[in-house]
Amino acid sequence: MVGFTEEAGIVPHFAREEAERRHQYYLGPEHLLLGLLVGDEHPMVRGLRAHGLDLKVGDDNPAAWVLRAHGLDLETVRAGIDRLVAEGVLPGPQPSDAELLATLGIDLEEVMAPPGGELRLGGLLRRGPARAATAGPALPARPRSRTPLICWRVFRFVAEEAAARGQDATPAHWLLALLRDAQDQVEVTTGRYPVERRKRAMFGLPDHGSSPIRLLVESHGLTLDQLRAATLEELDQTL
């Protein structure tokens, strides 16, 4: 079974932070791409290192090295995503659950109980969702069970990319998975993916067209194949 290095395992969590930073409450491939570019200055990185984990991020991360060598650093990718938002390819900032409840006159902090995972609302007591159990070592821990995944194929592809090479998954395998996923056009039809189509509609995401990863890469005069070849070359040198 495929294992995940610490660096690979925390990529979805970095991605979720990037999504929340943009006030987007789903996890898409564009957020995973940002998660690969997190540097040494990130508070989570400093905290994990303080607890003895020697994480390879920043210039030590082969995926980030490849992306930066091709002109795709963190700020450039953020700017590219802003452009896709302006063009209507990706949704803009969205209200949080707390902000939506506030429009109904409900203060989320007031209805949340003290630590213990219970929620009181309108006299009804119900326990918060249990922490999801890990579904085996073939997939990394998802950032939180409540975060809707718009990039579920990438989670499957990262395990497949690592398994095909007999390796534990690293950030470089995440990049390979993102590039592989971006090869296909987005085609989410009611007949094949009714739940996925409703989910995309809820967040204002298109159900057809090019992947945002493809658009970001090609806007820099690159191709997916070029980045894939560079990633494989770096992977061969570092593993």
Solvent accessible surface area in square Angstrom, and as a share of the most:
residue,aa,sasa,rsa
1,M,184,0.82
2,V,17,0.10
3,G,25,0.24
4,F,48,0.20
5,T,39,0.23
6,E,89,0.40
7,E,22,0.10
8,A,0,0.00
9,G,19,0.18
10,I,26,0.13
11,V,3,0.02
12,P,0,0.00
13,H,56,0.25
14,F,5,0.02
15,A,0,0.00
16,R,40,0.15
17,E,71,0.32
18,E,11,0.05
19,A,2,0.01
20,E,66,0.30
21,R,133,0.48
22,R,31,0.11
23,H,91,0.40
24,Q,2,0.01
25,Y,64,0.24
26,Y,1,0.00
27,L,0,0.00
28,G,0,0.00
29,P,13,0.08
30,E,2,0.01
31,H,0,0.00
32,L,0,0.00
33,L,3,0.01
34,L,0,0.00
35,G,3,0.03
36,L,2,0.01
37,L,1,0.01
38,V,7,0.04
39,G,7,0.07
40,D,64,0.33
41,E,115,0.51
42,H,33,0.15
43,P,92,0.58
44,M,59,0.27
45,V,0,0.00
46,R,136,0.50
47,G,31,0.30
48,L,45,0.22
49,R,81,0.29
50,A,86,0.67
51,H,161,0.72
52,G,66,0.64
53,L,63,0.32
54,D,124,0.64
55,L,3,0.01
56,K,120,0.51
57,V,7,0.04
58,G,4,0.04
59,D,112,0.58
60,D,92,0.48
61,N,6,0.03
62,P,20,0.13
63,A,0,0.00
64,A,0,0.00
65,W,130,0.45
66,V,1,0.01
67,L,1,0.00
68,R,72,0.26
69,A,61,0.48
70,H,58,0.26
71,G,39,0.38
72,L,2,0.01
73,D,60,0.31
74,L,31,0.15
75,E,105,0.47
76,T,41,0.24
77,V,1,0.00
78,R,35,0.13
79,A,60,0.47
80,G,8,0.07
81,I,0,0.00
82,D,75,0.39
83,R,92,0.33
84,L,1,0.01
85,V,37,0.21
86,A,92,0.71
87,E,104,0.46
88,G,56,0.54
89,V,37,0.21
90,L,7,0.03
91,P,16,0.10
92,G,24,0.23
93,P,107,0.68
94,Q,32,0.14
95,P,71,0.45
96,S,25,0.16
97,D,101,0.52
98,A,44,0.34
99,E,90,0.40
100,L,93,0.46
101,L,45,0.23
102,A,64,0.50
103,T,108,0.63
104,L,134,0.67
105,G,71,0.68
106,I,49,0.25
107,D,71,0.37
108,L,55,0.27
109,E,149,0.67
110,E,140,0.63
111,V,29,0.17
112,M,96,0.43
113,A,22,0.17
114,P,108,0.68
115,P,143,0.90
116,G,66,0.63
117,G,47,0.46
118,E,38,0.17
119,L,25,0.12
120,R,135,0.49
121,L,69,0.34
122,G,86,0.82
123,G,85,0.82
124,L,113,0.56
125,L,92,0.46
126,R,118,0.43
127,R,175,0.64
128,G,28,0.27
129,P,81,0.51
130,A,92,0.71
131,R,231,0.84
132,A,70,0.54
133,A,97,0.75
134,T,104,0.60
135,A,93,0.72
136,G,29,0.28
137,P,72,0.45
138,A,36,0.28
139,L,53,0.26
140,P,10,0.06
141,A,58,0.45
142,R,123,0.45
143,P,10,0.06
144,R,149,0.54
145,S,80,0.52
146,R,166,0.61
147,T,15,0.09
148,P,34,0.21
149,L,14,0.07
150,I,15,0.08
151,C,5,0.03
152,W,90,0.32
153,R,62,0.23
154,V,0,0.00
155,F,2,0.01
156,R,108,0.40
157,F,11,0.04
158,V,0,0.00
159,A,11,0.08
160,E,66,0.30
161,E,7,0.03
162,A,0,0.00
163,A,57,0.44
164,A,84,0.65
165,R,80,0.29
166,G,73,0.70
167,Q,53,0.23
168,D,79,0.41
169,A,0,0.00
170,T,13,0.07
171,P,6,0.04
172,A,1,0.00
173,H,0,0.00
174,W,0,0.00
175,L,0,0.00
176,L,0,0.00
177,A,0,0.00
178,L,1,0.00
179,L,2,0.01
180,R,82,0.30
181,D,22,0.12
182,A,0,0.00
183,Q,74,0.33
184,D,72,0.38
185,Q,99,0.44
186,V,28,0.16
187,E,101,0.45
188,V,15,0.09
189,T,62,0.36
190,T,83,0.48
191,G,76,0.73
192,R,177,0.65
193,Y,65,0.25
194,P,54,0.34
195,V,97,0.56
196,E,21,0.09
197,R,95,0.35
198,R,153,0.56
199,K,46,0.20
200,R,21,0.08
201,A,74,0.58
202,M,134,0.60
203,F,24,0.10
204,G,49,0.47
205,L,14,0.07
206,P,48,0.30
207,D,34,0.18
208,H,117,0.52
209,G,22,0.21
210,S,36,0.23
211,S,4,0.03
212,P,12,0.08
213,I,2,0.01
214,R,54,0.20
215,L,54,0.27
216,L,1,0.01
217,V,2,0.01
218,E,75,0.34
219,S,60,0.39
220,H,72,0.32
221,G,68,0.66
222,L,27,0.13
223,T,65,0.38
224,L,5,0.03
225,D,95,0.49
226,Q,95,0.42
227,L,0,0.00
228,R,59,0.22
229,A,62,0.48
230,A,23,0.18
231,T,0,0.00
232,L,50,0.25
233,E,105,0.47
234,E,29,0.13
235,L,2,0.01
236,D,112,0.58
237,Q,126,0.56
238,T,72,0.42
239,L,109,0.54
